Amino acid sequence: MFEGLRARLQKIQGKLEENIAKTVPPADSTPENRAVSGTGPEEKDPSLLSRVKVLITDREFFIAEKDIEEPLFELEMILLENDVALPVTEEIIQRVRADLTGRRRKIGESVDGIVVSALRGAILGVLGQGFDLLSYVRDHEKPVKILFTGVNGTGKTTTVAKVASYLKKNGCTVVIGAGDTFRAGALEQIEVHAGRLGIKVIQHQAGADPSAVLFDTVQHAEANRIDAVLADTAGRFHNRANLMNQLDKIRRVMKPDLIVYVDEAVAGNDAVVRAHEFEKTVGADAVVLTKADMDPKGGAAISIAHTIGKPVMFLGVGQGYDDIIPFSPDRVVDELLGVSA
């Protein structure tokens, strides 16, 4: 995933290492061969001699901002070109700059280690923590009620099926509520998915009140001691007041434990903006990004958690039921920076 961003980040990583390496005194510097040469100005200035001896004895160096200014500017452009939101880009740059220039370093310290640590810490700082759904379901009162929301055409219904498959394979019982009662073919689509997975789906006729469908789904889960309720809903835009009011009714009736916002990774900054608006209007506890395997940029995955203050839960990476992976910030950043596990 994110091949384009990965290649360009690793190029900038090399430039930072090259610039910093130029500032590092030779590792074999000693007071004898650098401070006491008998020909330098320190011979005439005992106080200067003393200062140089202390510096070299401590074997330290300091990275100045001017030493990394050019590669940091390039890094900023790369992040913006790869759909990383401006506030997120600015924070990453600020974190990298503060880490690299914030303290003295020991001569002999690995320059590539310094750079990787700074970049890794900065990106992890904006990504935040992932969301372990399996642990959440296992640790909370049953049934755990999960409401899926999002705009039209982002793969929300397929995501519901993938999450159902994931939970079932990990030992959890699941029921699906067919809360998208308006889209043509939605009921048939979720019914086909549920049949293939061997998971029960609760549905009413087309055009029924989705709140009633999801109320019945929760009742079924409680009566049958089911671990998780996954509630599909019709896609909608945040600026459609009637649809958002309907979603608010669903939320009041169902009382979800988690609201999961679903959007496409390939939507880039549009996904970030929409997630922000949904979070403000309806609320969101976690995000699923579909089509991550088709996104060479990665900006949405980096930006969304920081922008709305909610974690990414899964990345969709294909059409199969197993093509969904729990989002691990550590794994994503290590892949971007070419760090071996």
C-alpha contacts under 8 A as a table, 3 or more apart, distances in Angstrom:
res1	aa1	res2	aa2	distance
1	M	292	A	6.73
1	M	293	D	5.40
1	M	294	M	7.54
1	M	295	D	6.80
1	M	296	P	6.29
1	M	298	G	7.77
2	F	5	L	5.53
2	F	6	R	6.11
2	F	292	A	7.99
2	F	293	D	7.75
2	F	295	D	5.91
2	F	296	P	3.90
2	F	297	K	5.02
2	F	298	G	5.15
2	F	336	L	7.58
3	E	6	R	5.06
3	E	7	A	6.21
3	E	296	P	5.13
3	E	297	K	7.21
4	G	7	A	5.40
4	G	8	R	6.42
4	G	296	P	5.16
4	G	297	K	5.93
5	L	8	R	5.26
5	L	9	L	5.95
5	L	78	I	7.62
5	L	79	L	7.84
5	L	82	N	6.57
5	L	296	P	6.63
5	L	297	K	5.31
5	L	298	G	6.87
5	L	336	L	7.26
6	R	9	L	5.19
6	R	10	Q	6.18
6	R	335	E	7.47
6	R	336	L	4.51
6	R	337	L	6.51
6	R	338	G	7.80
7	A	10	Q	5.34
7	A	11	K	6.36
7	A	336	L	7.87
8	R	11	K	5.01
8	R	12	I	6.36
8	R	78	I	7.09
9	L	12	I	5.17
9	L	13	Q	6.08
9	L	75	L	7.32
9	L	78	I	7.67
9	L	336	L	7.08
9	L	337	L	6.73
10	Q	13	Q	4.80
10	Q	14	G	6.33
10	Q	336	L	7.59
10	Q	337	L	5.83
10	Q	338	G	7.28
11	K	14	G	5.17
11	K	15	K	6.51
12	I	15	K	4.95
12	I	16	L	6.17
12	I	71	P	6.27
12	I	74	E	7.33
12	I	75	L	6.44
13	Q	16	L	5.24
13	Q	17	E	6.27
13	Q	115	V	6.68
13	Q	116	V	7.23
14	G	17	E	5.08
14	G	18	E	6.14
15	K	18	E	5.01
15	K	19	N	6.16
15	K	71	P	6.27
16	L	19	N	5.22
16	L	20	I	6.07
16	L	68	I	6.38
16	L	71	P	6.02
16	L	115	V	6.80
17	E	20	I	5.22
17	E	21	A	5.93
17	E	111	V	5.94
17	E	112	D	5.74
17	E	115	V	6.38
18	E	21	A	5.17
18	E	22	K	6.62
19	N	22	K	5.48
19	N	23	T	7.17
19	N	67	D	6.12
19	N	68	I	6.59
20	I	23	T	5.37
20	I	24	V	6.82
20	I	63	I	6.77
20	I	67	D	6.59
20	I	68	I	7.26
20	I	111	V	7.07
21	A	24	V	5.33
21	A	111	V	6.53
23	T	61	F	7.64
23	T	62	F	7.85
23	T	63	I	6.99
23	T	67	D	7.74
24	V	61	F	6.21
24	V	107	I	6.91
25	P	29	S	6.95
25	P	61	F	7.31
25	P	107	I	7.05
26	P	29	S	5.51
26	P	107	I	7.74
27	A	107	I	5.93
27	A	108	G	5.64
29	S	33	N	6.85
29	S	34	R	6.43
29	S	56	I	7.14
29	S	59	R	7.98
30	T	33	N	5.54
30	T	34	R	5.94
30	T	35	A	7.48
30	T	56	I	6.40
30	T	57	T	7.12
31	P	34	R	5.41
31	P	35	A	4.82
31	P	36	V	6.45
31	P	53	K	5.76
31	P	56	I	6.15
31	P	57	T	6.61
32	E	35	A	6.02
32	E	36	V	5.42
32	E	37	S	7.34
33	N	36	V	6.32
33	N	37	S	6.37
34	R	37	S	6.32
35	A	42	E	7.61
35	A	49	L	6.63
35	A	52	V	6.14
35	A	53	K	6.06
35	A	56	I	7.88
36	V	42	E	7.81
36	V	43	E	7.68
36	V	49	L	7.75
37	S	40	G	6.44
38	G	43	E	6.01
39	T	43	E	6.70
40	G	43	E	5.89
40	G	44	K	7.93
41	P	44	K	5.46
41	P	45	D	6.41
42	E	45	D	4.74
42	E	46	P	6.14
42	E	47	S	7.75
42	E	48	L	5.39
42	E	49	L	4.74
43	E	46	P	6.66
43	E	49	L	7.06
45	D	48	L	5.38
45	D	49	L	6.41
46	P	49	L	4.93
46	P	50	S	6.22
47	S	50	S	5.08
47	S	51	R	6.37
48	L	51	R	5.11
48	L	52	V	6.19
49	L	52	V	5.29
49	L	53	K	6.14
50	S	53	K	5.18
50	S	54	V	6.33
51	R	54	V	5.22
51	R	55	L	6.30
52	V	55	L	5.11
52	V	56	I	6.13
53	K	56	I	5.31
53	K	57	T	5.81
54	V	57	T	5.13
54	V	58	D	6.13
55	L	58	D	5.34
55	L	59	R	6.25
55	L	60	E	6.67
56	I	59	R	4.69
56	I	60	E	6.95
58	D	106	K	7.86
59	R	106	K	5.84
59	R	107	I	5.26
60	E	104	R	6.19
60	E	105	R	5.25
60	E	106	K	4.36
60	E	107	I	5.14
61	F	104	R	5.61
61	F	105	R	5.22
61	F	106	K	6.33
61	F	107	I	6.38
62	F	101	T	7.06
62	F	103	R	6.78
62	F	104	R	4.74
62	F	105	R	6.08
63	I	67	D	6.66
63	I	100	L	6.56
63	I	101	T	5.20
63	I	104	R	7.46
64	A	67	D	5.39
64	A	68	I	7.30
64	A	101	T	5.92
65	E	68	I	5.55
65	E	69	E	5.93
65	E	97	R	7.32
65	E	101	T	6.37
66	K	69	E	5.09
66	K	70	E	7.89
67	D	70	E	7.73
68	I	71	P	5.69
68	I	72	L	6.06
68	I	97	R	7.98
69	E	72	L	5.27
69	E	73	F	6.26
70	E	73	F	5.19
70	E	74	E	6.42
71	P	74	E	4.95
71	P	75	L	6.05
72	L	75	L	4.86
72	L	76	E	6.17
72	L	93	I	6.77
72	L	97	R	7.87
73	F	76	E	5.10
73	F	77	M	6.44
74	E	77	M	5.15
74	E	78	I	6.19
75	L	78	I	5.05
75	L	79	L	6.20
75	L	93	I	7.71
76	E	79	L	5.30
76	E	80	L	6.31
76	E	89	T	6.34
76	E	90	E	7.48
76	E	93	I	6.72
77	M	80	L	5.20
77	M	81	E	6.03
78	I	81	E	5.13
78	I	82	N	6.20
79	L	82	N	5.15
79	L	83	D	6.64
79	L	84	V	5.30
79	L	89	T	6.21
79	L	299	G	7.41
80	L	83	D	5.31
80	L	84	V	5.12
80	L	85	A	6.60
80	L	86	L	6.62
80	L	89	T	6.79
81	E	84	V	7.36
82	N	297	K	4.71
82	N	298	G	6.68
82	N	299	G	5.46
83	D	268	G	5.46
83	D	269	N	5.74
83	D	297	K	6.70
83	D	298	G	7.23
83	D	299	G	4.32
83	D	300	A	6.67
84	V	88	V	6.57
84	V	89	T	6.12
84	V	268	G	7.70
84	V	269	N	7.11
84	V	298	G	7.60
84	V	299	G	4.06
84	V	300	A	6.49
84	V	302	I	6.58
84	V	303	S	5.67
85	A	88	V	5.30
85	A	89	T	6.09
85	A	269	N	6.40
85	A	272	V	7.85
85	A	299	G	7.14
85	A	300	A	7.97
85	A	303	S	5.86
86	L	89	T	5.00
86	L	90	E	6.12
87	P	90	E	5.12
87	P	91	E	6.26
88	V	91	E	5.13
88	V	92	I	6.25
88	V	126	V	6.93
88	V	303	S	6.06
88	V	306	H	7.02
88	V	307	T	7.46
89	T	92	I	5.16
89	T	93	I	6.26
90	E	93	I	5.20
90	E	94	Q	6.10
91	E	94	Q	5.00
91	E	95	R	6.07
91	E	122	A	7.90
91	E	126	V	7.60
92	I	95	R	5.14
92	I	96	V	6.18
92	I	122	A	5.18
92	I	123	I	6.15
92	I	125	G	7.93
92	I	126	V	7.18
93	I	96	V	5.19
93	I	97	R	6.09
93	I	122	A	7.69
94	Q	97	R	5.22
94	Q	98	A	6.07
95	R	98	A	5.19
95	R	99	D	6.08
95	R	118	A	7.65
95	R	121	G	7.87
95	R	122	A	5.24
96	V	99	D	5.19
96	V	100	L	6.13
96	V	118	A	5.31
96	V	119	L	5.97
96	V	121	G	7.88
96	V	122	A	5.79
97	R	100	L	5.36
97	R	101	T	5.99
97	R	102	G	7.81
98	A	101	T	5.47
98	A	102	G	5.21
99	D	102	G	5.36
99	D	103	R	7.71
99	D	118	A	5.76
100	L	103	R	7.35
100	L	114	I	7.45
100	L	115	V	7.49
100	L	118	A	6.52
101	T	104	R	7.87
105	R	109	E	7.05
106	K	109	E	5.59
109	E	113	G	7.79
109	E	114	I	7.69
110	S	113	G	5.04
110	S	114	I	6.29
111	V	114	I	5.03
111	V	115	V	6.37
112	D	115	V	5.16
112	D	116	V	6.02
113	G	116	V	5.22
113	G	117	S	5.93
114	I	117	S	5.29
114	I	118	A	6.29
115	V	118	A	5.17
115	V	119	L	6.20
116	V	119	L	5.22
116	V	120	R	5.77
116	V	337	L	7.26
117	S	120	R	5.13
117	S	121	G	5.90
118	A	121	G	5.26
118	A	122	A	6.11
119	L	122	A	5.17
119	L	123	I	6.25
120	R	123	I	5.45
120	R	124	L	6.03
120	R	333	V	6.35
120	R	334	D	7.52
120	R	337	L	7.60
121	G	124	L	5.18
121	G	125	G	5.88
122	A	125	G	5.05
122	A	126	V	6.77
123	I	126	V	5.42
123	I	127	L	6.18
123	I	302	I	7.60
123	I	333	V	7.01
124	L	127	L	4.93
124	L	128	G	5.96
124	L	329	P	6.44
124	L	330	D	7.13
124	L	333	V	7.03
125	G	128	G	5.68
126	V	302	I	7.21
126	V	303	S	7.45
126	V	305	A	7.38
126	V	306	H	5.31
127	L	301	A	8.00
127	L	302	I	5.80
127	L	303	S	7.24
127	L	305	A	5.82
127	L	306	H	6.02
127	L	311	P	7.71
127	L	329	P	6.38
128	G	305	A	6.88
128	G	306	H	7.11
128	G	311	P	6.82
128	G	329	P	7.21
129	Q	311	P	6.21
129	Q	328	S	7.75
129	Q	329	P	6.54
130	G	311	P	5.31
130	G	312	V	5.70
130	G	313	M	5.91
130	G	326	P	7.96
130	G	327	F	5.76
130	G	328	S	5.67
130	G	329	P	6.26
131	F	286	A	7.27
131	F	311	P	6.00
131	F	312	V	6.53
131	F	313	M	4.86
131	F	326	P	7.81
131	F	327	F	7.28
132	D	135	S	5.58
132	D	136	Y	6.33
132	D	313	M	6.94
132	D	326	P	7.30
133	L	136	Y	4.92
133	L	137	V	6.14
133	L	313	M	7.24
134	L	137	V	5.31
134	L	138	R	6.22
134	L	167	L	6.87
134	L	170	N	7.74
135	S	138	R	5.08
135	S	139	D	5.98
136	Y	139	D	5.28
136	Y	140	H	6.08
137	V	140	H	5.55
137	V	141	E	7.94
137	V	142	K	7.73
137	V	144	V	6.12
137	V	227	D	7.07
137	V	228	A	7.06
140	H	144	V	6.86
141	E	144	V	6.54
142	K	222	E	7.66
142	K	225	R	7.29
142	K	226	I	6.97
142	K	227	D	5.25
142	K	228	A	6.91
143	P	218	V	7.66
143	P	221	A	6.31
143	P	222	E	6.41
143	P	225	R	7.09
143	P	226	I	5.82
143	P	227	D	4.65
143	P	228	A	4.97
143	P	229	V	6.45
144	V	227	D	6.16
144	V	228	A	4.65
144	V	229	V	6.10
144	V	256	P	7.68
144	V	257	D	6.14
144	V	258	L	7.97
145	K	218	V	7.54
145	K	228	A	5.94
145	K	229	V	4.75
145	K	230	L	6.46
145	K	231	A	7.65
145	K	254	M	7.74
145	K	255	K	7.54
145	K	256	P	4.77
145	K	257	D	5.16
145	K	258	L	6.51
146	I	228	A	7.36
146	I	229	V	5.92
146	I	230	L	5.08
146	I	231	A	6.09
146	I	256	P	5.57
146	I	257	D	6.00
146	I	258	L	4.81
146	I	259	I	5.90
146	I	260	V	7.09
147	L	230	L	6.26
147	L	231	A	4.84
147	L	232	D	6.71
147	L	233	T	7.74
147	L	256	P	6.03
147	L	258	L	6.23
147	L	259	I	4.80
147	L	260	V	6.07
148	F	156	K	7.18
148	F	160	V	7.42
148	F	230	L	7.43
148	F	231	A	5.98
148	F	232	D	5.56
148	F	233	T	6.40
148	F	259	I	6.00
148	F	260	V	4.85
148	F	261	Y	6.03
148	F	262	V	6.97
149	T	156	K	7.39
149	T	232	D	7.45
149	T	233	T	6.20
149	T	234	A	7.62
149	T	235	G	6.84
149	T	259	I	7.19
149	T	260	V	6.13
149	T	261	Y	4.98
149	T	262	V	6.14
150	G	154	T	7.46
150	G	156	K	7.04
150	G	235	G	5.51
150	G	236	R	6.32
150	G	237	F	7.50
150	G	261	Y	5.40
150	G	262	V	5.06
150	G	263	D	6.31
150	G	278	F	7.79
151	V	154	T	6.52
151	V	235	G	4.48
151	V	236	R	4.64
151	V	237	F	5.40
151	V	262	V	7.68
151	V	263	D	7.09
152	N	234	A	7.53
152	N	235	G	4.19
152	N	236	R	5.82
152	N	237	F	7.58
153	G	156	K	7.46
153	G	235	G	7.27
154	T	262	V	6.91
154	T	263	D	5.30
154	T	264	E	5.62
154	T	290	T	7.02
155	G	158	T	5.35
155	G	159	T	6.02
155	G	262	V	7.65
155	G	263	D	7.56
155	G	264	E	7.84
155	G	290	T	6.74
156	K	159	T	4.94
156	K	160	V	6.27
156	K	232	D	7.48
156	K	235	G	7.87
156	K	262	V	5.96
156	K	263	D	7.67
157	T	160	V	5.10
157	T	161	A	6.53
157	T	189	Q	7.88
157	T	190	I	6.70
157	T	232	D	6.24
158	T	161	A	5.08
158	T	162	K	6.23
158	T	190	I	7.88
158	T	193	H	7.84
159	T	162	K	4.93
159	T	163	V	6.08
159	T	290	T	7.77
159	T	316	G	7.57
160	V	163	V	5.24
160	V	164	A	6.10
160	V	230	L	6.65
160	V	231	A	7.69
160	V	232	D	6.66
161	A	164	A	5.01
161	A	165	S	6.18
161	A	190	I	7.51
161	A	193	H	6.13
161	A	194	A	7.00
161	A	321	Y	7.00
162	K	165	S	5.07
162	K	166	Y	6.13
162	K	320	G	7.85
162	K	321	Y	4.75
162	K	322	D	6.65
162	K	323	D	7.52
162	K	324	I	6.68
163	V	166	Y	4.93
163	V	167	L	6.16
163	V	324	I	7.76
164	A	167	L	5.28
164	A	168	K	6.10
164	A	174	V	6.41
164	A	176	I	7.82
164	A	199	I	7.98
164	A	230	L	7.27
165	S	168	K	5.12
165	S	169	K	6.07
165	S	197	L	6.60
165	S	321	Y	6.46
165	S	322	D	7.45
166	Y	169	K	5.32
166	Y	170	N	6.39
166	Y	321	Y	7.95
166	Y	322	D	7.18
167	L	170	N	5.11
167	L	171	G	6.52
167	L	172	C	5.28
167	L	173	T	7.32
167	L	174	V	7.35
168	K	171	G	5.27
168	K	172	C	4.90
168	K	173	T	5.86
168	K	174	V	6.70
169	K	172	C	7.32
172	C	227	D	5.95
172	C	228	A	7.37
173	T	226	I	5.32
173	T	227	D	5.08
173	T	228	A	6.40
174	V	199	I	6.65
174	V	200	K	7.62
174	V	226	I	6.04
174	V	227	D	6.01
174	V	228	A	4.90
174	V	229	V	5.98
174	V	230	L	7.32
175	V	199	I	6.24
175	V	200	K	5.33
175	V	201	V	5.87
175	V	202	I	7.50
175	V	217	T	7.31
175	V	221	A	6.82
175	V	226	I	7.19
175	V	228	A	6.54
175	V	229	V	5.20
175	V	230	L	6.38
176	I	194	A	7.64
176	I	199	I	7.41
176	I	200	K	6.41
176	I	201	V	4.65
176	I	202	I	6.28
176	I	217	T	7.26
176	I	229	V	5.89
176	I	230	L	4.84
176	I	231	A	5.90
176	I	232	D	7.42
177	G	201	V	5.79
177	G	202	I	5.01
177	G	203	Q	6.41
177	G	213	V	6.64
177	G	214	L	5.53
177	G	217	T	5.51
177	G	229	V	7.09
177	G	230	L	6.11
177	G	231	A	4.64
177	G	232	D	6.07
178	A	181	T	7.00
178	A	187	L	6.41
178	A	190	I	6.85
178	A	201	V	6.75
178	A	202	I	6.06
178	A	203	Q	5.10
178	A	204	H	7.80
178	A	210	P	7.74
178	A	213	V	6.87
178	A	214	L	7.36
178	A	231	A	6.51
178	A	232	D	5.49
178	A	233	T	7.14
179	G	203	Q	7.43
179	G	210	P	4.66
179	G	211	S	7.30
179	G	213	V	6.10
179	G	214	L	6.23
179	G	231	A	6.23
179	G	232	D	5.01
179	G	233	T	4.57
179	G	234	A	6.87
180	D	183	R	6.44
180	D	186	A	6.26
180	D	187	L	7.02
180	D	210	P	6.66
180	D	232	D	6.03
180	D	233	T	4.34
180	D	234	A	4.29
180	D	235	G	7.91
181	T	186	A	6.95
181	T	187	L	6.69
181	T	204	H	7.76
181	T	205	Q	7.37
181	T	206	A	5.08
181	T	207	G	5.12
181	T	208	A	5.99
181	T	209	D	7.37
181	T	210	P	6.28
181	T	233	T	7.84
181	T	234	A	7.12
182	F	186	A	7.48
182	F	206	A	6.35
182	F	207	G	5.38
182	F	234	A	6.84
183	R	186	A	5.38
183	R	234	A	6.76
184	A	187	L	7.85
185	G	188	E	5.27
185	G	189	Q	6.04
186	A	189	Q	5.03
186	A	190	I	6.29
187	L	190	I	5.45
187	L	191	E	6.06
187	L	203	Q	7.41
187	L	206	A	7.43
188	E	191	E	5.03
188	E	192	V	6.11
189	Q	192	V	5.28
189	Q	193	H	6.39
190	I	193	H	5.06
190	I	194	A	6.08
190	I	201	V	7.76
191	E	194	A	5.12
191	E	195	G	6.05
191	E	201	V	6.60
192	V	195	G	5.12
192	V	196	R	6.26
193	H	196	R	5.29
193	H	197	L	6.31
194	A	197	L	5.10
194	A	198	G	5.89
194	A	199	I	4.91
194	A	200	K	6.26
194	A	201	V	6.31
195	G	198	G	5.13
195	G	199	I	6.34
195	G	200	K	7.55
196	R	199	I	7.88
202	I	213	V	6.95
202	I	214	L	7.91
202	I	216	D	7.39
202	I	217	T	5.74
203	Q	213	V	5.99
204	H	208	A	6.18
204	H	213	V	6.22
205	Q	208	A	5.76
208	A	212	A	7.72
208	A	213	V	7.63
209	D	212	A	5.47
209	D	213	V	6.70
210	P	213	V	4.99
210	P	214	L	6.23
210	P	233	T	7.59
210	P	250	I	7.01
211	S	214	L	5.28
211	S	215	F	6.02
211	S	249	K	6.84
211	S	250	I	4.75
211	S	253	V	6.33
211	S	254	M	7.16
212	A	215	F	5.01
212	A	216	D	6.21
213	V	216	D	5.28
213	V	217	T	6.28
214	L	217	T	4.79
214	L	218	V	6.24
214	L	231	A	6.69
214	L	250	I	7.61
214	L	254	M	6.33
215	F	218	V	5.30
215	F	219	Q	6.30
215	F	253	V	6.55
215	F	254	M	5.74
216	D	219	Q	4.98
216	D	220	H	6.13
217	T	220	H	5.10
217	T	221	A	6.25
217	T	229	V	7.19
218	V	221	A	5.03
218	V	222	E	6.18
218	V	229	V	6.66
218	V	254	M	7.24
219	Q	222	E	5.18
219	Q	223	A	6.17
220	H	223	A	5.18
220	H	224	N	6.11
221	A	224	N	5.23
221	A	225	R	5.77
221	A	226	I	4.79
221	A	227	D	7.45
221	A	228	A	7.51
221	A	229	V	6.85
222	E	225	R	5.23
222	E	226	I	6.52
223	A	226	I	7.96
226	I	229	V	7.68
236	R	240	R	7.17
236	R	243	L	6.44
236	R	244	M	7.47
237	F	240	R	5.68
237	F	243	L	7.84
237	F	244	M	7.82
238	H	241	A	7.33
238	H	244	M	6.45
238	H	274	R	7.57
238	H	277	E	6.48
238	H	278	F	5.99
238	H	281	T	7.13
239	N	244	M	7.78
240	R	243	L	5.60
240	R	244	M	6.20
241	A	244	M	5.10
241	A	245	N	6.01
242	N	245	N	5.10
242	N	246	Q	6.27
243	L	246	Q	5.00
243	L	247	L	6.29
244	M	247	L	4.95
244	M	248	D	6.20
244	M	281	T	7.86
244	M	282	V	7.51
245	N	248	D	4.95
245	N	249	K	6.31
246	Q	249	K	5.03
246	Q	250	I	6.31
247	L	250	I	4.95
247	L	251	R	6.20
247	L	282	V	7.57
248	D	251	R	5.03
248	D	252	R	6.28
248	D	282	V	6.74
249	K	252	R	5.08
249	K	253	V	6.17
250	I	253	V	5.23
250	I	254	M	5.81
250	I	255	K	7.92
251	R	254	M	5.29
251	R	255	K	5.36
251	R	256	P	6.39
252	R	255	K	5.42
256	P	259	I	6.58
258	L	284	A	7.47
258	L	285	D	5.78
258	L	286	A	7.61
259	I	283	G	6.93
259	I	284	A	4.94
259	I	285	D	5.28
259	I	286	A	6.77
260	V	284	A	5.74
260	V	285	D	5.92
260	V	286	A	4.97
260	V	287	V	5.45
260	V	288	V	7.01
261	Y	275	A	6.96
261	Y	278	F	7.76
261	Y	284	A	6.13
261	Y	285	D	7.82
261	Y	286	A	6.37
261	Y	287	V	4.79
261	Y	288	V	6.27
262	V	287	V	5.85
262	V	288	V	4.83
262	V	289	L	5.97
262	V	290	T	7.32
263	D	267	A	7.69
263	D	271	A	6.12
263	D	275	A	7.88
263	D	287	V	7.79
263	D	288	V	6.55
263	D	289	L	5.20
263	D	290	T	6.14
264	E	267	A	5.39
264	E	268	G	7.79
264	E	271	A	6.65
264	E	289	L	5.13
264	E	290	T	4.62
264	E	291	K	5.84
264	E	292	A	7.36
265	A	268	G	5.92
265	A	271	A	7.12
265	A	289	L	5.18
265	A	290	T	5.76
265	A	291	K	5.81
265	A	292	A	5.21
265	A	295	D	6.26
265	A	298	G	7.15
265	A	299	G	7.98
265	A	300	A	5.67
265	A	301	A	6.68
266	V	291	K	6.55
266	V	292	A	6.86
266	V	294	M	6.79
266	V	295	D	5.06
266	V	300	A	7.65
267	A	270	D	5.43
267	A	271	A	5.25
267	A	300	A	7.41
268	G	271	A	5.54
268	G	272	V	6.77
268	G	298	G	7.58
268	G	299	G	5.81
268	G	300	A	4.73
269	N	272	V	4.87
269	N	273	V	6.20
269	N	299	G	7.22
269	N	300	A	6.13
270	D	273	V	5.16
270	D	274	R	6.10
271	A	274	R	5.12
271	A	275	A	5.95
271	A	300	A	6.59
271	A	304	I	7.74
272	V	275	A	5.20
272	V	276	H	6.21
272	V	300	A	6.12
272	V	303	S	6.77
272	V	304	I	5.16
272	V	307	T	7.12
273	V	276	H	5.13
273	V	277	E	6.33
274	R	277	E	5.09
274	R	278	F	6.11
275	A	278	F	5.10
275	A	279	E	5.97
275	A	304	I	7.30
275	A	308	I	7.05
276	H	279	E	5.16
276	H	280	K	6.30
276	H	307	T	6.86
276	H	308	I	5.40
277	E	280	K	5.17
277	E	281	T	6.10
278	F	281	T	5.05
278	F	282	V	5.49
278	F	283	G	6.26
278	F	284	A	7.19
279	E	282	V	5.59
279	E	283	G	4.04
279	E	284	A	4.97
279	E	308	I	6.84
280	K	283	G	5.79
284	A	287	V	7.55
284	A	310	K	7.23
285	D	310	K	5.85
285	D	311	P	7.35
286	A	310	K	5.42
286	A	311	P	5.10
286	A	312	V	5.63
286	A	313	M	5.88
287	V	305	A	7.90
287	V	310	K	7.23
287	V	311	P	6.30
287	V	312	V	4.56
287	V	313	M	5.56
287	V	314	F	7.19
288	V	312	V	5.94
288	V	313	M	5.58
288	V	314	F	4.89
288	V	315	L	5.89
288	V	316	G	7.41
289	L	292	A	6.54
289	L	301	A	7.42
289	L	312	V	7.56
289	L	314	F	6.52
289	L	315	L	5.01
289	L	316	G	6.05
290	T	315	L	5.80
290	T	316	G	4.20
290	T	317	V	6.73
291	K	294	M	5.36
291	K	295	D	6.79
291	K	315	L	7.60
291	K	316	G	5.49
291	K	317	V	5.51
291	K	318	G	6.68
292	A	295	D	5.18
292	A	298	G	7.79
292	A	315	L	6.05
292	A	316	G	5.80
292	A	317	V	5.34
293	D	296	P	7.76
293	D	316	G	7.39
293	D	317	V	4.69
293	D	318	G	6.83
294	M	317	V	7.73
295	D	298	G	6.18
298	G	301	A	5.46
298	G	302	I	6.41
299	G	302	I	5.20
299	G	303	S	5.90
300	A	303	S	5.07
300	A	304	I	5.56
301	A	304	I	5.87
301	A	305	A	7.40
301	A	312	V	7.48
302	I	305	A	7.00
302	I	306	H	7.61
303	S	306	H	5.58
303	S	307	T	6.01
304	I	307	T	5.11
304	I	308	I	6.21
304	I	309	G	7.86
304	I	310	K	7.78
304	I	312	V	7.68
305	A	308	I	5.69
305	A	309	G	5.30
305	A	310	K	4.95
305	A	311	P	4.96
305	A	312	V	6.11
306	H	309	G	5.06
306	H	310	K	7.11
312	V	315	L	7.88
312	V	327	F	6.19
313	M	326	P	5.96
313	M	327	F	5.38
314	F	324	I	6.39
314	F	325	I	5.46
314	F	326	P	4.48
314	F	327	F	4.84
315	L	324	I	5.64
315	L	325	I	5.41
315	L	326	P	6.53
315	L	327	F	6.10
316	G	323	D	5.98
316	G	324	I	4.48
316	G	325	I	6.61
317	V	323	D	5.15
317	V	324	I	5.78
317	V	325	I	7.50
318	G	323	D	4.95
318	G	324	I	7.39
319	Q	323	D	6.32
320	G	323	D	5.15
321	Y	324	I	7.19
327	F	332	V	7.90
328	S	331	R	5.29
328	S	332	V	6.23
329	P	332	V	5.15
329	P	333	V	6.12
330	D	333	V	5.35
330	D	334	D	6.07
331	R	334	D	5.18
331	R	335	E	6.12
331	R	341	A	7.95
332	V	335	E	5.17
332	V	336	L	6.25
333	V	336	L	4.99
333	V	337	L	6.19
334	D	337	L	5.22
334	D	338	G	5.81
334	D	339	V	4.70
334	D	340	S	6.95
334	D	341	A	7.37
335	E	338	G	5.08
335	E	339	V	6.22
335	E	340	S	7.87
336	L	339	V	7.81
